[in-house]
Amino acid sequence: MSIVDIFESFNNKKVLIIGDAMIDAYMWGDIKRMSPEAPVPIVNINKYENRLGGAANVALNIKSIGAQPILCSVIGNKENSIIFKNLMKESNLSTEGIIYSNSRTTTIKTRVISNNKHQLRIDEEKISQLEKKQEKKLIDFILNLKKEIDVIIFQDYNKGILTPNVINNIIKYANNNNIPTIVDPKEENFLNYINCTMFKPNLKEMEKGMNIKLKLNNLTKIKETAEKLRNKLSAKSILLTLSKNGVYLNTENQSKHISAFKREIVDVSGAGDTVLSVAALCLASKTDYIKLSFLACLAGGIVCEQVGVKPINKIRLLNEALKHIK
């Protein structure tokens, strides 16, 4: 399949995204002096902005590439949930899979930015696993969806939405219905995603999950660890993101390191969401794993050229893909 054919195949794919949805807030300002009270800069704020974050940013990426996202998550039922709901509406994203709960809070990450750099991040959240009633409601909604799903994404930010019970039930459902699954993991549930199609950790997550120290330039050790992880999970593939060193793909029959494409990195926030989204749509379109890895790596680099979390631009990704990938 050509690059153009792959991109056309993305259109109208139905993508189920399960995970921790949140708000990414920004305070933009200028630094002109240091505080007389402590050795910290004073930021004069001149702009406030709220954006969709976490699993909701994955939904934005999926939509921006032309597919149809269905976001499933559980958030709070107070002021921040209203902001979240309005952001979803503004982005023309469905809230049918969003469950509101009085016992949970809606995570909001506030980044203070000056001179195109993060100066501070403030997180407002309470981390806890779903209560049994919430868990059942989420699982029931997913299992009773009256839509054909082309791929399922697990976006785990370790906020408690993806419990072992949710993970096990949905992967079993997916495999019984021949739906590919892709996972962006965190440490807590790292080894719970048994029988997934693609597992996409970063190097730090794989180190913690496998209790091993790895170096970016030691591809032999990385390959060995990735193979152990793939076998441990009975996964079909591992797509390991290596920051400035690109990505590493490991399947039963393939082992490939794809170097990062040269560009000026400004902000890595949200890059993992973009890599995940592009890889998921490639899985849904039955793209071969090597092209999948190249496209995902390329997309992750593109979004790092701008400040803050933003979805990938499909036209730019296509144009760059046509230049770089045969």
ABEGO torsion letter per residue (X at the ends): XBAAAAAAAABGBBBBBBEBBBBBBBBBBBBABBBAABBBBBBBBABBBBBBBEAAAAAAAAAAAGBBBBBBBBBBABAAAAAAAAAAAAAGBBAAABBBBAABBBBBBBBBBBGGBBABBBBBBBBBBBBAAAAAAAAAAAAABABBBABBBBBBAGAGABBAAAAAAAAAAAAAAGBBBBBBBBAAAAAABBGBABBBBBAAAAAAAAGBBBBAABAAAAAAAAAAAAAAAGBABBBBBAEAAEBBBBBAABBBBBBBBBBBBABABGAAAAAAAAAAAAAAAGBBAAAAAAAAAAAAAAAAABBEBBBBBAAAAAAAAAAABX
